């Protein structure tokens, strides 16, 4: 990283280019392979915060004060179900298949 900081060519590129373009230029140089691997991992973490924020909102809705004792495993499963947009639930079909429960009257 120190060698990279001391290189005047990259200092100039850093001022002129977008961060992704800058690191693409550094990667083309070939001297900083390990640094590029680390930077790529860090940049990938912050690609989109929308999904992360959306998942936290779902978790807040699932884990209310009345359901605060959920295990991590159960919460993980509930979040997977809640965040999967391809699952379509046909409540009408589920209700029709469910037998009615009759109350006992004395």
C-alpha positions as CSV (number, residue, x, y, z in Angstrom):
1,X,0.0,0.0,0.0
2,X,2.9,2.4,0.7
3,X,4.4,1.7,-2.7
4,X,1.0,2.5,-4.2
5,X,0.8,5.7,-2.3
6,X,4.3,6.8,-3.3
7,X,3.6,6.3,-7.0
8,X,3.0,9.7,-8.6
9,X,1.1,8.1,-11.6
10,X,-1.5,6.6,-9.3
11,X,-1.7,9.8,-7.2
12,X,-2.7,11.7,-10.4
13,X,-5.2,8.9,-11.5
14,X,-6.7,8.9,-8.0
15,X,-7.5,12.6,-8.4
16,X,-9.0,12.3,-11.9
17,X,-10.9,9.0,-11.9
18,X,-13.9,7.5,-10.2
19,X,-12.8,5.0,-7.5
20,X,-13.7,1.9,-9.5
21,X,-11.9,3.2,-12.6
22,X,-8.9,4.0,-10.4
23,X,-8.6,0.5,-9.1
24,X,-9.1,-0.9,-12.6
25,X,-6.0,1.0,-13.6
26,X,-4.1,-0.2,-10.6
27,X,-5.1,-3.8,-11.5
28,X,-3.7,-3.4,-15.0
29,X,-0.3,-2.4,-13.6
30,X,0.1,-5.9,-12.1
31,X,2.3,-4.9,-9.1
32,X,-0.4,-4.7,-6.5
33,X,-2.3,-8.0,-6.9
34,X,-2.9,-8.6,-3.2
35,X,-4.0,-5.0,-2.6
36,X,-6.5,-5.4,-5.5
37,X,-7.9,-8.5,-3.9
38,X,-8.5,-6.7,-0.6
39,X,-9.9,-3.6,-2.2
40,X,-12.3,-5.7,-4.4
41,X,-13.6,-7.4,-1.3
42,X,-14.2,-4.1,0.5
43,X,-15.8,-2.4,-2.5
44,X,-18.1,-5.4,-3.0
45,X,-19.5,-5.1,0.5
46,X,-20.8,-1.6,-0.2
47,X,-22.2,-2.2,-3.7
48,X,-25.8,-1.6,-2.5
49,X,-27.0,-0.8,0.9
50,X,-30.6,-1.0,-0.2
51,X,-30.8,-4.8,0.2
52,X,-29.2,-4.6,3.6
53,X,-31.6,-1.9,4.8
54,X,-34.6,-3.8,3.4
55,X,-33.5,-6.9,5.3
56,X,-33.2,-5.0,8.5
57,X,-36.7,-3.6,8.0
58,X,-38.0,-7.1,7.5
59,X,-36.2,-8.3,10.6
60,X,-37.6,-5.4,12.7
61,X,-41.1,-6.4,11.5
62,X,-40.6,-10.1,12.3
63,X,-38.7,-9.7,15.6
64,X,-41.2,-7.6,17.6
65,X,-41.3,-7.3,21.4
66,X,-43.8,-10.2,21.4
67,X,-41.5,-12.4,19.4
68,X,-38.2,-11.4,21.0
69,X,-37.3,-15.0,21.9
70,X,-36.8,-16.2,18.4
71,X,-33.7,-18.3,17.8
72,X,-31.2,-17.2,15.3
73,X,-32.0,-20.2,13.2
74,X,-35.7,-19.5,13.2
75,X,-35.2,-15.8,12.5
76,X,-32.9,-16.7,9.6
77,X,-35.6,-19.0,8.1
78,X,-38.3,-16.3,8.5
79,X,-36.1,-13.7,6.9
80,X,-35.4,-16.0,3.9
81,X,-39.1,-16.5,3.4
82,X,-40.0,-12.8,3.9
83,X,-37.2,-11.6,1.5
84,X,-38.0,-14.1,-1.3
85,X,-40.1,-12.3,-3.8
86,X,-40.6,-15.3,-6.0
87,X,-42.8,-17.2,-3.5
88,X,-46.4,-16.6,-4.1
89,X,-48.8,-17.7,-1.4
90,X,-52.2,-18.8,-2.4
91,X,-54.0,-18.3,0.9
92,X,-57.4,-19.2,-0.5
93,X,-56.2,-22.6,-1.6
94,X,-54.5,-23.2,1.8
95,X,-57.7,-22.3,3.7
96,X,-59.8,-24.5,1.5
97,X,-57.6,-27.5,2.2
98,X,-57.6,-26.9,6.0
99,X,-60.4,-28.7,7.8
100,X,-62.6,-26.5,10.0
101,X,-62.1,-26.8,13.7
102,X,-65.4,-27.1,15.5
103,X,-65.7,-25.7,19.0
104,X,-67.0,-28.0,21.8
105,X,-70.3,-26.8,23.1
106,X,-71.7,-28.1,26.4
